[in-house]
């Protein structure tokens, strides 16, 4: 039986009524920890900017949507605190003022937040045994300073940023001090860890903080059968420029003179129009199916009907959709040097391609089509075995054990 521990999580990413499209990864961790017997309180920060910022975002919303992939955050901000409970997790959603996007929070703002956290904890008789933060700004500064208020608490910050140079830019004079005050650093992928250490030196206490998938997403027993060549492909993700959704069409089309292939697109975004134009230019409109955003059950059904899931994007922190596709037995093609490094082993449980490289992607598809059906099935089965290790429960348990030091015992 796990001894009850109080966990305080600080994050800028948490689904709520004000940010319904926010990634739920932090909630998945917190929810499992509650199931394990921990008491979890979350401080969810919603950045608030000067009012002119929201006018600019509104006026240039098409451009912003092309980059970001959705219009979450385009509306005027709610500057009120609110709290809620979800799956046993207590969440305090707080606005936090910032002068510029991606900029550093002022000393006054940080001091106000430290006081507010202390007041909330005192009002709830909550003394954290563990303090964890997700994303560097402002969590790296806040968590390091909270260690002074709660000297007996373990501390951790998980780095999500694929461009780790931003940490030094945000805290040019303080980053080493803050890092030294944190007990352990987590990294959302092996690629992020390697980039971080290349800039800031070796991290003594560290772990890889992967995402997980629901256990019911993983097939109980492999049952897929493959033909001589792949026929059905699927892309799952936002249709935005950094995910290169349209370049997969010529990569696939070049391999099928008979035009006997199908590509299903799951997701929304401004690149939808590029997909349509690309399909028209290749006389492949009958091969392309745009489903938009659909319920999770339907996504699973389409994954099960597809031979191959492919997305060769850049800037992927982790890429949960790859794991979900692997869990259903799809032959999965991801990006080399991105979030799937160390998880997809090229040619063993999937394949890796340079981000955005249509020619290399076409070559990989040709290589897969040369494999026998049994060889394809072997790769599919290996993908399922890999995904099984990354259930919500397993990754949350590994995370908490790493932070409290159980993984080292």
Secondary structure, 3 states (H helix, E strand, C coil): CCCCCEEEEEECCCCCCCCCCCCCHHHHHHHHHHHCCCEEEEEEEEEECCHHHHHHHHHCHHHHHHHHCCCCCCCCCCCCCEEEEECCEEEEEEEEECCCCCCCCCHHHHHHHHHHHHHHHHHCCCCCCEEEEECCCCHHHHHHHHHHHCCCCEEEEEECCCCCHHHHHHCCCCHHHHHHHCCEEEECCHHHHHHHHHHHCCCCCEEECCCCECHHHCCCCCCCCCCCCCCEEEEECCCCHHHCCCHHHHHHHCCCCCCCCEEEEECCCCCHHHHHHHHHHCCCHHHEEEEECCCHHHHHHHHHCCCEEECCCCCCCCCHHHHHHHHCCCEEEEECCCCCCCCCCECCCEEEECCCCHHHHHHHHHHHHCCCHHHHHHHHHHHHHHHHCCEHHHHHHHHHHHHHCHHHC
